[in-house]
Amino acid sequence: MLNTSAQWSVLKNGSRVFGLLGKATPFGLSSFTRHDVARAWALTSESGCLRLERLTGEEEVTTDQLVLPTPFSYEYGIDGQSGSSSEMIRAVFGLLPGELEQLVSVLRQGSFPVLGFSQVDMRCSVSGCTIPGYWPHVVVSNMALYGNVVSLETFVRIVVASMPQGRLGLRFPGLQPVLKQLMKVMATQRRGVLYSREMLELLPPTPLTA
């Protein structure tokens, strides 16, 4: 049961494993409590996809905590009893840190793309979603004026969409295990709605009744 406050935590509900970044508010993220179940939107991450969703209150808050990039390291993962589990990290972030770094490195032309870091929220230049501060993302150019930040989910979608024409599997045989994981991420059915400040303002503050 969700009977304690939680933020940057790993939650379980049956066979589902996902990350809870916190309670989404127009001013940012804060701790999610039992009292927020019926009246607030939770920002969750499953397979690297950030969504606003309603929690049921039946979710189990584990002792595992999300570990996010810092100014000194792009590594991310999970700290706790299950922190060393690759499947647990993939369940929350979609890709292991090494897989994302390998993908970005192989696709790099000149100086970009590169892994990005920001202490404040940013906006994905393609999907328009909000990327929370410290959350993994990709920078595709040095032209910030024209939009150069891409969310992890959007980056995966672009790579998968370019696979047939780009023949990435043939050109980069070493990427095939990562590309297979990307296909699994794309096949994941995510509940909730895309996270953005504008969407949060449009959503009803309390659940709609039939």
Buried (B, 14 or more C-beta within 10 A) or exposed (E): EBEEBBBBBBBBEEEEBBBBBBBBEEEBBBBBBBEBBEEBBBBBBBBBBBBBBBBEEEBEBBEBBBBBBEEEEBBBBBBBEBBEBEEBBBBBBBBBBEBBBBBBEEBEEEEBBBBBBBEEBBBBBBBBBBBBBBBBBBBBBEEEEEBBBBBBBBBBBBBBEEBEEEEBEEEBEEBEEBBEBBEEBBEEEBEBBBBBBEBBEEBEEEEEEE
